[in-house]
Amino acid sequence: MNPELSRIAILCISVILTIAFVGATIVSGVVARQRPEESTQALLGLVEGGNSIRLLSTLAVVVVATFLALAGSLTEGTIALLSSVAGFMLGGVKREAGEVPARRAT
């Protein structure tokens, strides 16, 4: 893998993630100013169940795996570790009371 192309790809992904984060922060700030009660309830609902931390951790694992793959330092052991962490995080996501789990094909 060409190291220069890897650096450019890592830089591009970093810029895209930064723009997305700044954009989400601006939009959530505007919504919070226009509707403070509804945004407070939505934020408490998001944080209350712990699902947000699990999903953010999984997103962080995906971003780290992408950077390691682009840098050429992703080994089989690292893949196993990152996939087990992501699986553990996603396995603990709680469902809403009315949600019915998907049926497995047997």
C-alpha positions in Angstrom: 0.0 0.0 0.0 1.3 3.4 -0.9 2.0 5.4 2.4 1.3 8.7 0.7 -2.1 7.6 -0.4 -2.8 6.2 3.1 -2.0 9.6 4.7 -4.2 11.4 2.2 -7.1 9.0 2.9 -6.7 9.3 6.7 -6.6 13.1 6.3 -9.8 13.1 4.2 -11.6 10.8 6.7 -10.5 13.1 9.5 -11.8 16.2 7.8 -15.1 14.5 6.9 -15.7 13.4 10.5 -14.8 16.8 11.8 -17.2 18.5 9.5 -19.9 16.0 10.5 -19.3 16.6 14.2 -19.3 20.4 13.9 -22.4 20.3 11.7 -24.3 18.1 14.2 -23.2 20.4 17.0 -24.5 23.5 15.2 -27.8 21.9 14.3 -28.4 20.5 17.8 -27.6 23.9 19.3 -30.1 25.7 17.0 -32.8 23.1 17.8 -32.1 23.4 21.5 -32.5 27.2 21.4 -35.8 27.0 19.5 -37.4 24.2 21.5 -35.6 23.8 24.9 -38.2 21.6 26.6 -38.4 19.0 23.8 -34.6 19.0 23.3 -34.0 18.4 27.0 -36.4 15.4 27.0 -34.8 14.0 23.8 -31.3 14.3 25.3 -32.4 12.7 28.6 -34.0 9.9 26.6 -30.9 9.3 24.6 -28.5 9.2 27.6 -30.9 7.4 30.0 -30.7 3.9 28.6 -27.0 3.8 27.9 -27.5 3.0 24.3 -25.8 6.2 23.1 -22.5 5.3 24.9 -22.6 1.8 23.3 -23.3 3.2 19.8 -20.6 5.9 20.1 -18.1 3.3 21.3 -18.9 1.1 18.3 -18.5 4.1 16.0 -15.2 4.8 17.6 -14.1 1.2 17.0 -15.1 1.5 13.3 -13.2 4.7 12.9 -10.1 3.3 14.6 -10.2 0.2 12.4 -10.5 2.3 9.3 -7.5 4.4 10.3 -5.4 1.3 11.1 -6.4 -0.4 7.8 -5.4 2.7 5.8 -2.1 3.0 7.7 -1.4 -0.6 6.9 -1.0 -1.7 10.5 -4.2 -3.8 10.9 -3.3 -7.3 11.9 -5.4 -10.4 12.5 -5.2 -10.0 16.3 -6.2 -6.4 16.1 -9.2 -7.3 13.9 -10.3 -9.9 16.4 -10.0 -7.5 19.3 -11.8 -4.7 17.6 -14.6 -6.9 16.3 -15.1 -8.5 19.8 -15.4 -5.1 21.4 -17.9 -3.9 18.8 -19.9 -7.1 19.2 -19.9 -6.7 22.9 -21.1 -3.1 22.7 -23.8 -3.9 20.1 -25.0 -7.0 22.0 -25.8 -4.8 25.0 -28.1 -2.4 23.2 -31.5 -2.3 24.9 -34.7 -2.5 22.9 -37.8 -0.3 23.5 -40.7 -2.0 25.4 -42.9 -2.3 22.3 -40.2 -3.6 19.9 -40.3 -7.2 18.9 -37.0 -8.9 18.2 -36.4 -10.3 14.7 -37.0 -14.0 14.3 -34.1 -16.1 13.2 -34.4 -18.4 10.3 -34.1 -22.1 11.3 
